[in-house]
Amino acid sequence: MKILFDFFPIFIFFIAFKFAGIYAATAVFLIATCLQMAIYWIMYRRFEKMHIITFVLGLILGGATLFLHDVMFIKWKPTAIYWGFACVFFFTQLFNKKTLIQSMMESNISLPPEIWKKLNTSWGIFFILMGILNLYVVYNFDTNTWVNFKLFGLLGFTLAFVIIQGIYLSKHIRNEEPES
């Protein structure tokens, strides 16, 4: 259910694009993101970092798209998000004792430190490649193809990567003996 809530603005963007075009879809996306944040605040009395990042970048790049009437700003948004995440993964690895992925997942699984580092690095590289792939589609295909790719292609690659990570992790998870 959470994944549907997290992707709600993207689905709304896709539907609005199909019926009304890129500029209407961008405006609807901004409204949906605001609504998403408001609902989350009402439910949990806090904001989720991913929602804030999506909202801020959407507001800046989506606002520029609407104000300047130039679709390239909204098309760059996924790349900006992916490259921002890549930076976070790499910088936390350099400046913290624990990697970002370890901080997020260690309460659920136990892995050797070198595996946490490989996992964190692989996510950073994945996000860099996703940003590059988005730009490839932006500059080599029409807007309709990009919108379809944004919803189905980027999401599909992410799900495939998560499955591959799961398979990799299953080989390295330490079994901890229960205490007597």
N, C-alpha and C positions, 0 to 999 in steps of 0.2 A: 504494500500500500504506500509506503514511504517513497519508493522509486516513482510511482505515478504522481505523487505530490511534488517531488523534486523536478520532474520533467514536465509538469503542467504548463509552464510558460512556453516551452518549446513546442508542445503539441498544439497549443492555442495559436502560436505563430504560424505553424504549418497550415492549420485549417484556415486562418485568416488570409494567408497568402493565396491559397487555392481559390478563395472566393473574391478577394478584393485587391490582391497585389502586394508588393513588397512594402510600400509605405504604410498602408493600413495595417499590415502584419506587424511592422515595427512598432507602431503606436499601440496595437493590441498587446504585443509582447511586454511593453513597458507597463501597461495597466495590469496585466496578469502577474508580473513580477511584484508589483506593489501589493496586489491582492494576496499573493502567496506569502509575502512577508507579514502582512497584517494578520492573516489567519494563523500563521505560525506563532506570532507574538501572543495572540489571544489564547491559543492552546497551551503554550509553554512558557510564556513571559520571558522569552529570550529570542535572539535571532541566531540563525545558523550561518556560519562563515560563508559557506557556498552560496547561500541566498544573497548575502550582502555583496559578495564579489560579482555575482551575476547582475544584481541590480545596479551597482555602481558602473560597471563596464557597459551594461545595457543603456543606462542613462546617458553616459558620455558618448558612446559610439552610436547608439540608436538616436539620441538627440541630435547628433551631428548629421546622421542620415536624413532625419526629418527636416532639420533647419537648412541644411545645404542641398537637400534633394539629391544626395549622392549615395547610392547603395553600397559603395565600397566600404564605408564605415561599419555597417552592420555585418557585412561579410567578413570583416577582419575580427569581429568579436570572439568567435570560437578560438582563433589563433592566439589572441591576447590572453584569453583564459587559460588555454593549454600551456602557453609559454610561461605564464605567471605561476602555474602549478609546478612546472618543471623547475623553475628557479627556487621555489619553496622546498621541493624535495632535495635539490642539490645543496642549498645553503644550510638546511637543517642538518644535513649529513656532515657538512664541514665544521659547523660551529656548535653542535650539541653532542652530548655523549651518546644519545639515542637518535636513531633515524626517525623521521616523521612516521613512516609506516609502522615502525616498532611501537612508537608512542600510541598510535591508533589501534593496534591489533594485539599487543602483548598480553592484555588481560584475557584474551580468548585463546591464544596459541603460544607455545613456547618454541623458539627457534634459536640456533646458534647465532652469535653476533655477526659472523661473516655472511650468513644467509639473509639476515635483516638488511645488511648493507647492499647485497646483490639485489634484493627485492626492491629496496628504495631506489637504487640506481636504475633498475629496469623501468620503474614507473616514471622517473624523470626523463629517460630516453623515449619512452612511449609518448609522453606528452609533447616532447619536441617534434617527434615524427608526426603526430596527429595535427599539430599546428602547420607543419609543412604540407601535409596532405590536404588540409583545408585550403591553403593558399593555392595549391596546384589546381584544385577544382574551381576556386574563385577565378583564376586567371585563364583557365582553359575551357570553361563551359559556361553556358548561360545561367541566368538567375534561377530558373525553374529547376535545372539539374542540381545547382548548388543547394537549394532548399531541400530537395529530396535527399541529397547526400548528407546534409546536416542532420536530418532526422534519422534516416535509416543507415547510412554508411558510417557516420561517426559513432552512433550508438552501437551498431553491429560490431565494429572494430573493438570498442570498449568492452562489450560483453565477451567477445572472443578472447581478448587479453586477460580478462578476469578468470575465465575458464582455464586458460593456459597457466596462469599464476596458481590457481587451485591445484592443478595437477603437479606443478613444480613443488608447491608447498607440501603436498601429501607425502612426498619422498623425504622431506627434511624435518617434519614435525617430531619433536621429542616426546616420547611417552613418559609421563611423570607417574611414579608409583603413588597410589593413594596412601595417606598416612593411616596407621593402625589406631 
